[in-house]
């Protein structure tokens, strides 16, 4: 028998069905609430609202669990590559060897971008943030690569183009911003190695591919590949519900990710640590973070969903330690990060408020160690999140219960009033 919840409103009683997911998560189905009762729900920030059913990613914030298509992210970070993980998210299964080979060939074949797009880059002011440029350029891809007539072929080609060309666009924007010669992708390099080469190779100094650096980038992108119905993913689904093209939906996701409370957090962590090192004000910052009357917050601590350690953070911290030891780098920001982490883990305030370090806390240092400039950190996040956005968009497109996203509101403005002519005001 289907489980239900009883709602009593006035002198009437209503039965609302309970939906159960494969991991025993439960939700009250309120899809007919307004129709039956005239009521809607109010949930600021949608913290208690499920917007869809999904078979892509499972999270358990209390237990610190993250799985893609049922596979723990820890296993993928250790054994998989970003390209393979992208295939898993988008197609719903791990690829066979031939599948992965064909997928990799398609990524290489579609990695070039139209030369006319360079003129777009050169028209942006040098002070423009890379995320704003990336959002615009992804939207512009539709003009250069119009849709095909076959829907399935269109989806497959658009997906491949996005995964491949966004990586090239990001590296190209970095090179142009520095006035350097653009480096084109090489067919002999893997997805991550190709990006690093496009970023750092120059005509006078070839980039030396370090397998540990390539591994670090693979891990970074795998850990960011999807994260359930977060702000940017919800933006992709909401915009996609209007049946716009995939480029427009992804552009909306990039714009949402730009925010410092979302994708910009790893950049904010490095900026915060830099300030701590330069001003030697760690104690003051901690006291400010604990002051409920102060709006200041420590970046890289706490999470909207995770109420214990962010499982991605443990992996990223290990990767960070390995990379710094291998490259023999001494970084005062890392020293500050370790000190800050130890203080937070042993402070009653941080423990009581579940303010544990999250993935952003160490991912910024990993990117800094690789050589990625700070203003490109959020772009790196966007490249990693791209497979998840695509998978979520594709799932919503295929959903037989699709509906145009159209939330309600509770109006709190003035009641009906008379228009006053301007001469009487």
Backbone torsions as a table, in degrees:
resi	resn	phi	psi	omega
1	UNK	NA	135.8	-179.1
2	UNK	-67.8	130.8	178.7
3	UNK	-73.6	147.1	179.9
4	UNK	-144.0	165.8	177.4
5	UNK	-116.2	136.6	-179.1
6	UNK	-91.6	128.8	175.4
7	UNK	-117.1	123.6	177.0
8	UNK	-108.2	120.7	179.7
9	UNK	-135.2	117.1	-173.9
10	UNK	66.4	-131.1	179.9
11	UNK	-101.8	15.8	-178.3
12	UNK	-116.6	153.9	180.0
13	UNK	-122.2	136.0	-177.3
14	UNK	-126.6	145.5	176.4
15	UNK	-107.7	120.8	179.4
16	UNK	-109.2	122.7	-177.1
17	UNK	-66.0	149.4	176.9
18	UNK	-105.6	127.4	179.0
19	UNK	-98.5	135.5	179.5
20	UNK	-118.0	132.6	177.4
21	UNK	-86.4	177.6	-176.3
22	UNK	-69.1	-19.7	177.4
23	UNK	-103.1	23.2	176.7
24	UNK	68.6	16.0	171.7
25	UNK	-70.3	143.6	-177.9
26	UNK	-123.0	146.3	178.0
27	UNK	-142.4	143.1	174.7
28	UNK	-84.5	123.3	179.9
29	UNK	-79.8	107.4	-178.8
30	UNK	-108.4	20.2	-175.6
31	UNK	-61.0	-24.1	179.4
32	UNK	-112.8	15.8	-176.9
33	UNK	-60.3	-49.3	-177.9
34	UNK	-66.9	-38.5	179.6
35	UNK	-61.7	-38.9	-176.4
36	UNK	-86.0	-36.6	-170.8
37	UNK	-117.2	-15.8	-173.9
38	UNK	81.5	1.3	-178.9
39	UNK	-99.2	154.7	166.8
40	UNK	-123.8	170.8	176.3
41	UNK	-99.9	155.9	176.6
42	UNK	-123.0	120.0	-175.2
43	UNK	-145.3	86.7	-177.5
44	UNK	-58.0	127.8	-179.0
45	UNK	77.6	-1.0	177.2
46	UNK	56.5	31.2	-177.7
47	UNK	-67.4	-23.0	-178.2
48	UNK	-116.3	16.9	-174.0
49	UNK	-117.2	126.4	173.0
50	UNK	-91.2	121.9	-177.0
51	UNK	-89.9	-13.0	-176.6
52	UNK	-166.7	170.6	164.9
53	UNK	-101.7	146.4	-176.1
54	UNK	-150.3	145.0	178.7
55	UNK	-110.5	18.5	-172.9
56	UNK	-91.2	-58.4	-172.1
57	UNK	-131.0	137.4	175.1
58	UNK	-116.0	131.8	176.7
59	UNK	-126.6	142.5	170.1
60	UNK	-130.3	102.9	-175.3
61	UNK	-67.2	-31.2	-179.1
62	UNK	-73.8	-34.5	-177.7
63	UNK	-99.4	-5.8	-179.9
64	UNK	68.7	48.1	-177.3
65	UNK	-113.2	137.1	173.3
66	UNK	-141.2	123.0	-179.7
67	UNK	-133.8	139.9	172.5
68	UNK	-103.0	120.1	-179.4
69	UNK	51.2	34.4	177.2
70	UNK	91.0	-10.9	-177.6
71	UNK	-93.7	124.6	179.6
72	UNK	-56.6	138.1	-177.9
73	UNK	-63.4	-26.7	177.7
74	UNK	-61.5	-40.3	-179.7
75	UNK	-69.6	-40.5	179.5
76	UNK	-65.6	-42.1	179.8
77	UNK	-62.8	-34.4	-177.7
78	UNK	-80.7	-39.6	-167.8
79	UNK	-114.1	-20.0	-171.7
80	UNK	-100.3	177.2	170.8
81	UNK	-117.0	166.3	-179.6
82	UNK	-63.9	-41.0	-179.9
83	UNK	-61.7	-42.5	179.4
84	UNK	-65.8	-41.0	178.8
85	UNK	-65.6	-37.8	176.6
86	UNK	-61.4	-43.5	177.3
87	UNK	-60.1	-45.3	179.8
88	UNK	-57.2	-48.1	-177.8
89	UNK	-65.5	-44.4	-173.6
90	UNK	-76.1	-39.6	-175.0
91	UNK	-100.8	-8.3	173.2
92	UNK	86.6	4.2	179.5
93	UNK	-156.1	159.4	174.0
94	UNK	-68.8	139.6	-178.5
95	UNK	-75.7	147.9	167.1
96	UNK	-74.6	169.5	-175.5
97	UNK	-57.2	-44.1	-179.7
98	UNK	-65.6	-39.7	178.2
99	UNK	-58.2	-46.1	-177.1
100	UNK	-67.9	-38.3	177.6
101	UNK	-63.6	-47.6	179.6
102	UNK	-61.9	-40.4	179.6
103	UNK	-64.0	-44.0	179.8
104	UNK	-64.6	-39.3	178.2
105	UNK	-63.8	-42.9	178.1
106	UNK	-62.2	-40.7	178.5
107	UNK	-62.2	-41.5	178.0
108	UNK	-67.9	-43.4	-177.1
109	UNK	-64.7	-25.7	-177.0
110	UNK	-107.3	17.6	-173.4
111	UNK	-81.1	-20.1	177.9
112	UNK	-75.7	150.5	174.2
113	UNK	-116.3	156.9	-178.7
114	UNK	-58.0	132.7	-177.2
115	UNK	-61.6	-27.7	179.9
116	UNK	-64.9	-19.6	-179.7
117	UNK	-69.6	-20.0	177.5
118	UNK	-62.3	-33.5	179.3
119	UNK	-63.5	-33.0	176.9
120	UNK	-61.5	-47.9	-178.6
121	UNK	-59.4	-44.7	-174.9
122	UNK	-69.7	-12.8	179.0
123	UNK	-88.8	-15.6	179.5
124	UNK	-77.1	141.5	173.3
125	UNK	-59.6	146.3	-177.7
126	UNK	-61.1	-23.5	-178.9
127	UNK	-82.8	-2.1	-177.7
128	UNK	-63.2	140.8	178.3
129	UNK	-75.9	137.1	-178.4
130	UNK	-56.3	-29.7	-179.3
131	UNK	-69.6	-38.9	176.5
132	UNK	-63.4	-41.0	178.8
133	UNK	-65.6	-45.4	-178.0
134	UNK	-61.8	-42.8	178.9
135	UNK	-59.5	-43.5	-180.0
136	UNK	-67.4	-41.4	-176.3
137	UNK	-69.1	-36.1	177.1
138	UNK	-64.3	-41.5	177.2
139	UNK	-63.0	-36.6	-178.8
140	UNK	-69.9	-21.6	-179.6
141	UNK	-55.7	-31.8	-179.1
142	UNK	-60.6	-34.6	-179.6
143	UNK	-70.7	-33.2	-178.7
144	UNK	-85.5	-25.2	-178.3
145	UNK	-130.7	77.6	-177.6
146	UNK	-63.1	161.4	-174.6
147	UNK	-66.7	152.8	176.7
148	UNK	-91.2	168.1	-176.0
149	UNK	-80.0	-33.6	180.0
150	UNK	-84.5	120.6	-173.7
151	UNK	-60.1	-46.7	-178.2
152	UNK	-65.9	-41.0	177.6
153	UNK	-64.4	-38.9	178.6
154	UNK	-60.8	-46.5	-179.1
155	UNK	-63.7	-46.8	-178.4
156	UNK	-62.6	-42.7	-178.9
157	UNK	-70.6	-41.0	179.9
158	UNK	-64.8	-40.8	178.2
159	UNK	-60.4	-48.2	-178.2
160	UNK	-65.3	-42.8	178.7
161	UNK	-59.1	-45.4	-178.3
162	UNK	-62.4	-50.8	-178.3
163	UNK	-57.9	-38.2	-175.8
164	UNK	-84.9	-45.0	-173.6
165	UNK	-76.5	-30.3	178.2
166	UNK	-62.5	-39.5	175.9
167	UNK	-60.1	-44.5	179.5
168	UNK	-67.4	-41.6	179.3
169	UNK	-60.7	-41.6	-179.0
170	UNK	-63.6	-47.1	179.4
171	UNK	-65.9	-38.4	179.1
172	UNK	-62.8	-42.1	-178.9
173	UNK	-62.6	-37.5	179.0
174	UNK	-65.4	-46.7	-179.0
175	UNK	-62.6	-45.3	-178.5
176	UNK	-65.9	-37.6	-179.8
177	UNK	-62.9	-25.6	-179.9
178	UNK	-98.2	-0.3	-179.9
179	UNK	73.8	22.3	-178.4
180	UNK	-97.2	161.2	177.1
181	UNK	-67.9	134.2	179.1
182	UNK	-68.8	134.6	177.4
183	UNK	-101.4	130.0	-176.8
184	UNK	-90.7	155.3	-179.8
185	UNK	-65.3	150.3	179.0
186	UNK	-109.7	135.2	-178.0
187	UNK	-69.9	-15.6	-176.6
188	UNK	-90.2	-3.1	-176.2
189	UNK	-106.6	150.7	176.8
190	UNK	-73.2	173.0	-175.8
191	UNK	-54.0	-52.1	-176.4
192	UNK	-72.7	-41.3	179.1
193	UNK	-62.7	-37.5	178.8
194	UNK	-62.3	-43.1	-179.7
195	UNK	-63.1	-46.4	-179.7
196	UNK	-60.7	-40.7	179.1
197	UNK	-65.8	-41.6	178.9
198	UNK	-65.8	-30.7	180.0
199	UNK	-75.7	-42.6	-164.3
200	UNK	-117.9	-10.3	177.0
201	UNK	-73.3	144.8	176.3
202	UNK	-134.6	162.6	179.2
203	UNK	-62.0	-23.2	-177.6
204	UNK	-101.6	-11.9	179.9
205	UNK	-146.2	101.6	176.9
206	UNK	-61.5	147.1	179.6
207	UNK	-83.1	129.6	179.1
208	UNK	-88.4	116.9	-177.8
209	UNK	-73.3	117.2	177.1
210	UNK	-103.4	118.5	-176.6
211	UNK	-59.3	-30.0	178.8
212	UNK	-71.4	-35.4	176.5
213	UNK	-69.7	-41.0	176.5
214	UNK	-61.6	-42.4	178.0
215	UNK	-61.9	-42.6	-179.9
216	UNK	-61.2	-41.4	179.4
217	UNK	-68.6	-40.2	174.9
218	UNK	-56.4	-47.7	-178.9
219	UNK	-63.6	-45.1	179.1
220	UNK	-56.2	-48.3	-177.5
221	UNK	-70.6	-36.2	177.3
222	UNK	-62.4	-44.4	-178.0
223	UNK	-65.4	-22.5	-178.4
224	UNK	-104.2	5.8	-170.0
225	UNK	-65.5	-32.8	174.9
226	UNK	-160.9	155.0	-179.0
227	UNK	-154.6	46.5	177.0
228	UNK	62.6	-147.6	-170.9
229	UNK	-93.1	62.7	177.0
230	UNK	-76.4	-177.4	-174.9
231	UNK	-57.7	-52.0	-176.2
232	UNK	-70.2	-37.8	177.6
233	UNK	-65.0	-40.7	176.2
234	UNK	-62.4	-37.7	177.9
235	UNK	-62.7	-42.6	177.9
236	UNK	-61.2	-44.3	-179.8
237	UNK	-67.2	-42.6	-178.2
238	UNK	-65.3	-48.4	178.8
239	UNK	-65.9	-40.8	179.0
240	UNK	-64.5	-25.6	-179.6
241	UNK	-65.4	-19.1	175.5
242	UNK	-81.2	4.2	179.7
243	UNK	63.3	38.1	172.7
244	UNK	-77.4	168.9	177.8
245	UNK	-70.9	161.0	-175.4
246	UNK	-61.2	-36.6	180.0
247	UNK	-58.7	-44.4	-178.5
248	UNK	-66.0	-40.2	179.9
249	UNK	-65.0	-42.3	178.6
250	UNK	-67.5	-37.3	176.9
251	UNK	-58.8	-39.8	177.4
252	UNK	-64.9	-39.7	177.8
253	UNK	-63.1	-40.6	178.6
254	UNK	-62.8	-43.1	179.2
255	UNK	-61.5	-40.8	179.2
256	UNK	-68.3	-37.8	-178.6
257	UNK	-66.7	-23.5	-176.7
258	UNK	-58.4	-28.7	-173.6
259	UNK	-61.1	143.0	-178.6
260	UNK	-65.8	-20.0	177.3
261	UNK	-86.3	-3.3	-179.6
262	UNK	-123.1	-106.8	-175.3
263	UNK	-71.4	-22.5	-178.6
264	UNK	-79.8	2.2	-174.8
265	UNK	-66.6	-36.0	-178.8
266	UNK	-67.1	-34.8	174.6
267	UNK	-66.7	-41.1	-180.0
268	UNK	-64.1	-33.1	178.2
269	UNK	-62.9	-48.1	-179.4
270	UNK	-63.6	-40.6	177.6
271	UNK	-63.4	-38.8	178.3
272	UNK	-66.5	-45.7	179.8
273	UNK	-64.5	-36.2	177.3
274	UNK	-62.1	-42.9	178.2
275	UNK	-64.1	-39.7	179.3
276	UNK	-62.7	-44.1	-179.2
277	UNK	-66.1	-44.1	-176.3
278	UNK	-70.7	-39.8	-174.5
279	UNK	-101.8	-5.9	-180.0
280	UNK	50.4	49.2	-174.0
281	UNK	-120.9	33.9	-178.0
282	UNK	-59.5	-45.3	-178.0
283	UNK	-60.0	-43.2	179.7
284	UNK	-64.5	-39.3	179.4
285	UNK	-65.3	-40.3	179.0
286	UNK	-64.5	-42.3	179.1
287	UNK	-64.3	-39.2	177.6
288	UNK	-64.3	-39.9	-179.8
289	UNK	-64.3	-28.7	-178.1
290	UNK	-89.1	-8.7	-179.3
291	UNK	-84.8	113.1	-176.8
292	UNK	-67.0	-16.9	179.1
293	UNK	-91.1	-0.4	-179.8
294	UNK	-108.9	130.2	-178.3
295	UNK	-76.7	-7.4	-179.3
296	UNK	-63.8	143.0	176.5
297	UNK	-138.7	144.9	175.3
298	UNK	-75.1	123.9	179.8
299	UNK	-76.9	140.0	178.7
300	UNK	92.8	7.7	178.9
301	UNK	-123.3	138.0	179.6
302	UNK	81.1	163.0	-180.0
303	UNK	-155.4	147.5	-177.8
304	UNK	-62.6	-32.5	-176.4
305	UNK	-108.2	-48.6	-176.5
306	UNK	-71.1	126.1	178.1
307	UNK	-109.1	10.3	173.1
308	UNK	-139.9	-160.0	179.2
309	UNK	-59.6	134.6	170.3
310	UNK	-66.8	118.1	-176.1
311	UNK	-60.3	-28.4	179.0
312	UNK	-69.7	-29.9	-177.5
313	UNK	-64.7	-41.5	-179.7
314	UNK	-60.0	-42.0	180.0
315	UNK	-66.8	-43.7	-178.2
316	UNK	-67.0	-37.3	177.9
317	UNK	-63.5	-43.6	178.3
318	UNK	-62.4	-42.1	178.6
319	UNK	-63.9	-39.2	179.3
320	UNK	-62.8	-47.2	179.6
321	UNK	-60.9	-44.6	-179.4
322	UNK	-61.9	-44.5	-176.2
323	UNK	-67.2	-44.2	-178.7
324	UNK	-66.3	-37.8	178.3
325	UNK	-68.6	-42.2	-178.9
326	UNK	-64.4	-43.6	-176.9
327	UNK	-86.6	-2.2	178.3
328	UNK	55.8	47.6	-178.1
329	UNK	-102.8	131.2	172.0
330	UNK	-105.8	118.2	-175.0
331	UNK	-123.6	116.9	178.7
332	UNK	-60.8	-25.3	177.9
333	UNK	-67.8	-36.7	177.8
334	UNK	-65.9	-41.3	177.3
335	UNK	-59.0	-43.1	178.8
336	UNK	-65.4	-38.6	-179.7
337	UNK	-64.5	-43.6	179.8
338	UNK	-63.7	-44.0	179.2
339	UNK	-62.7	-43.5	-179.4
340	UNK	-64.8	-40.4	178.8
341	UNK	-62.0	-45.2	-178.7
342	UNK	-64.5	-38.8	177.6
343	UNK	-62.9	-45.8	-177.0
344	UNK	-66.3	-38.8	-177.4
345	UNK	-70.8	-17.4	-178.6
346	UNK	-114.7	8.0	-179.3
347	UNK	-98.8	128.5	-176.7
348	UNK	-57.9	-38.7	-178.4
349	UNK	-61.7	-48.3	-178.6
350	UNK	-66.5	-37.3	179.1
351	UNK	-66.3	-46.6	-178.5
352	UNK	-64.1	-31.5	-178.2
353	UNK	-98.1	11.3	178.0
354	UNK	55.4	37.9	-179.5
355	UNK	-92.8	70.6	177.5
356	UNK	-89.1	156.4	176.7
357	UNK	-60.6	143.4	176.4
358	UNK	-112.9	-174.9	-173.7
359	UNK	-62.3	-30.7	-178.4
360	UNK	-65.7	-24.7	-174.6
361	UNK	-61.2	-39.1	-178.8
362	UNK	-108.0	-18.7	-177.2
363	UNK	-64.9	-34.6	178.2
364	UNK	-63.0	-37.8	179.1
365	UNK	-69.7	-37.5	176.8
366	UNK	-61.1	-47.2	179.7
367	UNK	-63.5	-40.0	178.4
368	UNK	-61.5	-41.3	-180.0
369	UNK	-65.7	-38.2	178.2
370	UNK	-65.1	-28.4	-178.9
371	UNK	112.7	6.6	179.7
372	UNK	-72.8	127.9	178.3
373	UNK	-66.5	151.0	-173.1
374	UNK	-57.4	-40.4	-176.8
375	UNK	-72.4	-4.0	176.1
376	UNK	-99.7	-2.9	-175.9
377	UNK	-57.4	-46.0	-176.9
378	UNK	-68.7	-31.3	174.6
379	UNK	-62.6	-40.1	177.8
380	UNK	-62.5	-40.1	175.9
381	UNK	-60.3	-43.9	-177.4
382	UNK	-62.7	-41.4	178.1
383	UNK	-61.6	-43.1	179.3
384	UNK	-64.9	-38.4	-176.5
385	UNK	-78.8	-12.3	-175.7
386	UNK	-54.4	-46.4	178.9
387	UNK	-59.4	-38.9	178.2
388	UNK	-64.8	-45.2	177.8
389	UNK	-58.1	-45.7	-178.9
390	UNK	-62.9	-45.1	179.8
391	UNK	-61.2	-42.8	-180.0
392	UNK	-66.7	-41.7	177.5
393	UNK	-62.6	-45.8	-178.7
394	UNK	-63.4	-41.4	179.3
395	UNK	-62.9	-40.4	-179.7
396	UNK	-69.4	-34.8	177.8
397	UNK	-65.0	-37.1	-177.9
398	UNK	-84.7	-5.0	-175.7
399	UNK	-71.9	118.4	179.8
400	UNK	-66.2	-19.4	178.6
401	UNK	-98.1	22.8	-179.1
402	UNK	-54.0	139.6	172.6
403	UNK	-141.5	147.6	173.7
404	UNK	-63.7	127.4	179.2
405	UNK	-65.6	125.3	-178.2
406	UNK	-154.1	79.8	180.0
407	UNK	-63.7	160.7	174.6
408	UNK	-98.7	-179.2	177.3
409	UNK	-149.4	163.9	169.7
410	UNK	-106.1	113.2	-176.6
411	UNK	-75.1	131.6	-179.5
412	UNK	-125.7	16.3	-178.9
413	UNK	-84.3	-171.1	-178.5
414	UNK	-67.0	152.6	175.3
415	UNK	-74.4	177.6	-178.0
416	UNK	-54.0	134.4	-176.2
417	UNK	-135.6	163.1	-179.4
418	UNK	-89.5	138.4	174.3
419	UNK	-69.0	130.9	179.9
420	UNK	-105.9	119.8	177.2
421	UNK	-56.5	150.2	-171.9
422	UNK	-61.3	-30.3	-178.4
423	UNK	-74.5	-13.1	179.9
424	UNK	-100.5	-1.2	-176.5
425	UNK	-82.3	NA	NA
